[in-house]
Amino acid sequence: MMGTDALDSTTLPGAISSPPGLAVRRHIWIFSYWFPPVNEVGSSRAVAMARYFAARGWKVTVIAGASEVVPQTFVTDLSGFDVHYVADGWLTRSSSFKPGRGNVAHRLSTALRLLSWPDHVRPVARAMKRRAAELLRDLAPPDVILSTALPFSVHAAARDTAQRCGALFVADNRDIWARNPYKLTAPFYKSLDNRYEGRVLASADLVVAVSEGMSDYYRATYPALADRIITVMNGVDAGTGEGGDHVPDPACLRLVYTGILYGERRDVKPLLRAAQRLGSKVCIDFYGSEPEIVRQIASEFPAIDIVDRGKVPRAEALQAQRSADALVLVVGTAPWEDTLLPGKLFEYIGSGRPIIALANPGSDSGKIIARYDLGIATTHEDDIAAFLARLAADAVPGKADVPADLKRAHQLRILEDRLDAMRPA
């Protein structure tokens, strides 16, 4: 299937131009379970990579999952590269948490996930590897095979394919896996997880992390891989911030949160307590969050106008971000969460609106926000209340221009430069 991204950088201001006089067109395969039109945050990084390398003159082939449990509302134009989709099998469908399912179905999904190893997407990853083997019969072997995770099992599919055809294997990691506290797995798998992660990453020619903290974590955990680990942050996509000037809502101070809340693991209550102290109306819209959690906090904080907007198409979520007075990011405060630098942060930066991050100031997210004066990163209620008062007084300006090193093209150029340096003489 041919496809393109609607934000194709070859048609936007600040487009990525192909290097002049490129003698040999290099070929990269990208393995990603999440890919448009699936409206999942992991789709954004994968399609941005495909778009970037295609615009830089590479031939790009994507082998992607086709999740049936996530809304197909990431509307994109997928031209400029080939996309080969692999459907979910029974195990992956049954173990995925689909909205609207009853308690019995949810418990079954949980049990299947606990028992699936290394994860519940492994059957799809195996099918992706088989699809790659079919493509190798008709296509010249690629120079580079890159897999982006989570889910982690796609790394093994990409590794095996790279070893089969002699390509460089790049393991791109949007999150940690084996020691991730959010990972839903049976306790008896934990030692297996650690060994499996170590073997897979050791087989990579390059290990990519999305933050310096995550890179440091990998270097400390796998010191033998230290010289193969690089940081390539997510970034602001060209055209993300287009949509007109922000117009304040005179009826209330409007805050927007887009994404999952992860239950009690991500505590939004310091913001809600601070909002209650403001003395004027505060509205908080939640997009794509767990409805039961939104209902619970709405009942606990009736003075705040809290609304669950549900899961919406990506374009609608981006428009909601641009229309907000400020955007809420909840990262968490555990030491490992200090290494998180989510793609959502860069979506927020692209909107130009101030950011309220419930995160440690010294975290990777907090450092970015402070370095570029993008808002505030704290969990202290008094500091949040003071920031909200400044917002209400229209004393916190938005950011019209995205810093150059926070743009997606700048970050992916780091990856391309490293691949060029690894190219055989």
Residue pairs with C-beta under 8 A, 6 or more apart in sequence:
1 78
1 82
1 83
1 84
1 85
2 78
2 79
2 81
2 82
2 83
3 62
3 76
3 77
3 78
3 79
3 80
3 81
3 82
3 83
4 51
4 76
4 77
4 78
4 79
4 80
4 81
5 36
5 47
5 48
5 50
5 51
5 76
5 77
5 78
5 80
6 75
6 76
6 77
7 51
7 76
7 237
7 238
7 239
7 240
8 51
8 55
8 77
8 79
8 80
9 15
9 16
9 51
9 52
9 55
9 238
9 409
10 16
10 55
10 80
12 238
12 239
13 238
13 239
14 238
14 407
14 409
15 55
15 238
16 52
16 55
16 56
16 409
17 55
18 55
18 56
18 57
19 56
19 57
22 57
25 57
25 58
25 59
26 57
26 58
26 59
26 143
26 144
27 58
27 59
27 60
27 61
27 140
27 141
27 142
27 143
27 144
28 53
28 58
28 59
28 60
28 61
28 142
28 143
28 144
28 145
28 146
29 60
29 61
29 62
29 63
29 132
29 142
29 144
29 145
29 146
29 158
29 161
29 167
30 46
30 49
30 50
30 60
30 61
30 62
30 63
30 146
30 147
30 148
31 63
31 64
31 128
31 132
31 145
31 146
31 147
31 148
31 154
31 157
31 158
31 161
32 42
32 43
32 46
32 62
32 63
32 64
32 65
32 147
32 148
32 154
33 42
33 64
33 65
33 67
33 121
33 124
33 125
33 151
33 154
34 40
34 41
34 42
34 43
34 46
34 64
34 65
34 67
35 43
35 46
35 47
35 62
35 64
35 65
35 83
35 85
36 43
36 47
36 74
36 75
36 76
36 78
37 72
37 73
37 74
37 75
37 76
38 65
38 66
38 67
38 70
38 71
38 72
38 74
39 70
39 71
39 72
39 73
39 74
39 311
39 313
39 314
40 67
40 70
40 74
41 259
41 342
41 343
41 344
42 148
42 150
42 174
42 343
43 74
44 74
44 234
44 237
44 343
44 347
45 148
45 172
45 174
45 234
45 343
46 62
46 64
46 148
47 76
47 78
48 235
48 237
48 408
48 412
49 146
49 148
49 172
49 412
50 60
50 62
50 80
50 81
50 83
51 80
51 81
52 408
52 409
52 412
52 416
53 60
53 81
53 412
53 416
54 60
54 80
54 81
55 80
56 416
59 81
60 80
60 81
60 82
61 81
61 82
61 84
61 135
61 139
61 142
62 81
62 82
62 83
62 84
63 84
63 86
63 128
63 131
63 132
63 135
64 83
64 84
64 85
64 86
64 128
65 85
65 86
65 88
65 121
65 124
65 128
66 85
66 86
66 87
66 88
67 88
67 92
67 96
68 87
68 88
68 93
69 88
69 93
69 96
69 97
69 98
71 311
71 313
73 312
73 313
73 314
74 313
74 314
75 313
75 314
75 315
84 131
84 135
86 124
86 127
86 128
86 131
87 124
87 127
88 96
88 124
89 123
89 124
89 127
91 112
91 116
91 120
91 123
92 120
92 121
92 123
92 124
94 108
94 109
94 112
95 109
95 112
95 113
95 116
95 120
96 109
96 120
97 106
97 109
98 105
98 109
99 311
101 109
110 184
112 120
113 119
113 120
113 184
113 185
114 184
114 185
114 186
115 186
116 122
117 185
117 186
117 189
117 192
118 152
118 153
118 156
118 189
118 192
118 193
118 196
119 150
119 151
119 152
119 153
119 185
120 151
121 151
121 153
121 154
122 153
124 153
125 151
125 153
125 154
125 156
125 157
126 157
128 154
128 157
129 157
129 160
129 161
132 157
132 161
133 161
133 164
136 161
136 164
136 165
141 165
141 166
141 167
142 165
142 167
143 167
143 168
143 423
144 167
144 168
144 170
144 419
145 158
145 161
145 162
145 165
145 167
145 168
145 169
145 170
146 158
146 169
146 170
146 171
146 172
147 154
147 155
147 157
147 158
147 159
147 169
147 170
147 171
147 172
148 154
148 172
148 173
148 174
149 155
149 171
149 172
149 173
149 174
149 175
149 177
150 173
150 174
150 175
150 177
152 177
152 197
152 200
155 171
155 200
155 201
155 204
156 200
158 169
158 171
159 169
159 171
159 200
159 203
159 204
161 167
162 168
162 169
163 169
163 203
168 205
168 206
168 419
168 422
169 203
169 204
169 205
169 206
170 204
170 205
170 206
170 207
170 208
170 415
170 419
171 200
171 201
171 204
171 206
171 207
171 208
172 208
172 232
173 207
173 208
173 209
173 210
173 214
173 218
174 210
174 234
174 343
175 210
175 214
175 340
176 214
176 217
176 336
176 339
177 183
177 193
177 197
178 190
178 193
178 194
178 196
178 197
179 193
179 194
179 221
179 336
180 336
181 265
181 334
181 336
182 262
182 265
183 193
185 193
198 222
201 207
201 218
201 222
201 225
202 222
202 224
202 225
204 225
204 228
205 228
205 422
206 228
206 230
206 418
206 419
206 422
207 218
207 225
207 228
207 229
207 230
208 229
208 230
208 231
208 232
208 415
209 215
209 217
209 218
209 229
209 230
209 231
209 232
210 231
210 232
210 233
210 234
210 341
210 343
211 231
211 233
211 339
211 340
211 341
211 364
212 231
212 364
213 338
213 339
213 340
213 341
213 363
213 364
214 231
214 339
214 340
214 341
214 364
215 229
215 230
215 231
216 339
217 336
217 339
218 225
218 229
219 225
219 226
219 229
230 414
230 415
230 418
231 414
232 411
232 412
232 414
232 415
233 341
233 346
233 406
233 411
234 341
234 342
234 343
234 345
234 346
234 408
234 411
235 346
235 406
235 407
235 408
235 409
235 410
235 411
235 412
236 346
236 347
236 349
236 350
236 402
236 406
236 407
236 408
237 346
237 350
237 408
238 407
238 408
238 409
240 318
240 347
240 350
240 351
241 322
241 350
241 351
241 352
241 402
243 318
243 319
243 322
244 322
246 322
246 323
246 325
246 352
246 353
246 398
247 323
248 325
248 394
249 283
249 325
251 281
251 283
252 280
252 281
252 282
252 283
252 305
253 278
253 280
253 281
253 282
253 283
253 325
253 326
253 388
253 391
253 392
254 283
254 284
254 285
254 323
254 324
254 325
255 271
255 275
255 282
255 283
255 284
255 285
255 324
255 325
255 326
255 327
255 328
255 356
256 284
256 285
256 287
256 320
256 321
256 323
256 324
256 326
256 327
256 328
257 268
257 284
257 285
257 286
257 287
257 289
257 327
257 328
257 329
257 330
258 286
258 287
258 288
258 317
258 320
258 321
258 327
258 344
258 347
259 287
259 288
259 289
259 342
259 344
260 288
260 289
260 290
261 268
261 286
261 289
261 290
261 293
261 294
261 330
262 332
263 290
263 293
265 332
266 330
266 331
266 332
266 358
267 330
267 332
267 333
267 358
267 379
268 297
268 328
268 330
268 358
269 297
269 300
270 358
270 379
270 380
270 381
270 384
271 328
271 356
271 358
271 384
272 284
272 297
272 300
272 301
272 304
273 301
273 381
274 381
274 382
274 384
274 385
274 388
275 282
275 284
275 301
275 304
275 388
276 282
276 301
276 303
276 304
277 385
278 385
278 388
278 389
278 392
280 392
281 305
282 304
282 305
282 388
283 304
283 305
283 306
283 307
284 304
284 305
284 306
284 307
284 328
285 307
285 309
285 320
285 324
286 294
286 306
286 307
286 308
286 309
287 309
287 310
287 311
287 312
287 316
287 317
287 320
288 310
288 311
288 312
288 317
289 308
291 308
291 310
294 306
294 308
295 308
297 306
298 304
298 306
298 308
309 320
312 320
318 347
318 350
318 351
321 327
321 347
321 348
321 351
321 353
322 351
322 352
322 353
324 351
324 353
325 353
325 354
325 391
326 353
326 354
326 355
326 356
326 375
326 391
326 396
327 348
327 351
327 353
327 354
327 355
327 356
327 375
328 355
328 356
328 357
328 358
329 342
329 344
329 345
329 348
329 355
329 356
329 357
329 358
329 359
329 365
330 357
330 358
330 359
331 337
331 340
331 342
331 357
331 358
331 359
331 363
331 365
332 340
332 358
332 359
333 358
333 359
333 360
333 363
333 379
337 359
337 363
338 359
338 360
338 362
338 363
338 364
339 363
339 364
340 363
340 364
340 365
341 364
341 365
341 368
342 365
345 355
345 357
345 365
345 368
346 406
346 408
348 355
349 355
349 372
349 374
349 399
349 402
349 406
350 402
352 398
352 399
352 400
353 398
354 374
354 375
354 376
354 391
354 396
354 397
354 398
355 369
355 374
355 375
355 376
356 375
356 376
356 384
356 387
356 388
357 365
357 366
357 369
357 375
357 376
357 377
357 378
358 378
358 379
359 365
359 366
359 377
359 378
359 379
360 366
360 377
360 379
361 367
361 370
361 377
361 378
363 377
365 377
366 377
366 378
368 374
368 406
369 375
369 376
369 377
370 377
372 399
372 403
372 406
373 399
374 399
375 387
375 396
376 383
376 384
376 387
378 384
387 396
390 396
404 410
405 411
